[in-house]
């Protein structure tokens, strides 16, 4: 395309439209959380989902464990009157199995919750 005044202008190669622009920096996740942005909400939702999954798993294990004793006592009538040593079987199960299992489950829950929080902190504040 030529102009009526003379030859066309010389061609110019454009390599970047942002020559003087500052390079784009990534924003820290902690800033996203502080400003309550959509990305920060996604990170918090992920943390809450992980905590909920862990809580539901522990609750399900406790319910199954505690509901198992009445089921055993109902399905096997001999266990209702069974004594081991001088202790009745239901007391032995409650005192000897349920409480230690609950303690180990609580300990496992605490360790897993700490791991989830440590993973989240590592994402939020990388070292």
N, C-alpha and C positions, 0 to 999 in steps of 0.2 A: 504494500500500500504506500503510495507516494503522496506527498502533500503538494499543493499547488506552488508552494514557495521553493521547493527543492527536493533533494533526495531524502529518503526515509532516515529516521534517526538510527544510530548504531544500536545493535542488540546488546543487551546487558544480561549477564547470567546472575540469577538470584539464587544464592545458596542457603540463605536463612533469612526469614522475615524478622527475626528477633536478634539482630546482631548485638545491640546494646543491652538486651534484657539480662537480668540476673538469672542464674540457673535455679531451677525449681528445687526447693528443699522439701524433704519429707517432714511432716509434722509428727511430733512424738504422740504416742497413744495417750499419755497422761493428759496432754492438752486437749485431746478429743474428749476425754472423760470429763475434764473440768468444765469445758464449754458445752457439754451435753449435746454433742453433735450426733448425727445419725450413725456415724462410724463408732463413736463412743457407746451409743446405745447397743450396737451389735456386739461389741466386746462384753458389755455388762450382761446382755442376754445370754451369751455363751457361758459366762461364769455361772450365772444363775441356773442354767440348764444342767451344767455339770454337777452343781451342788444338789439340785433336785433329784437327778438320777442316782446319786450316791445315797441320798436320804431315803428314796423309795426302795432301793436295793436293801438297805439295812432294815427298814421297816418290814419288808416282805420276808426277809430271813427270820426276823423275830416272830412275826405272826405265824409262819410255818412251824418254827420251833415250838412255840407255846401252844399252838393249836394241835400239834401232834400228840401231846400227852392225853388230852381228853379223848381223842380219836382212838388211841391205843387202849385206853381204859374201857371205852365203849365196845370196841371190836373184840377185845380179848378179856373176857370177864375174870379170868384167873389172875390177871395183874392187879385187880382191885384189892384182893386180900393177900397178895404175895408179900412176904417179908424176907428181906435179905439181912441176915444177922438179927438184930433187934429193931431195924428200921423198916417201915412199910415202903413198898416199891414207889408209890407216887411221891412220898417225901424225899426218898433217895434221888429220884429223877429231878425234882425241883431243886433240892439243895446241892446235889452233886453234879448235875449236868447243866441245868438252865442258868444258874447264876454265873458259873465260870464261862459258859458260852456267851452270855450277855456281856461279861467283862471283856472277853477277847473281841467280840464284835464291836463294842464301844471303842476299844483301843484301835482296831482296824479302821473304824470310821474316822477317828481323830487323825490318824496318819494320812488317810486318803484325802481328807478335807485340807490338811496342811499342804499336801502335794498339789492339790488343785489351786490353792491360793498362791503357792510358790510359782507354779507355772504361769498363772495370771500376772503375778508381779514381774516375772521375767519378761513377759510380753510388753507390759506397760513401761517398765524401767529397765531396758537392756543395759548390761554392764559394759 
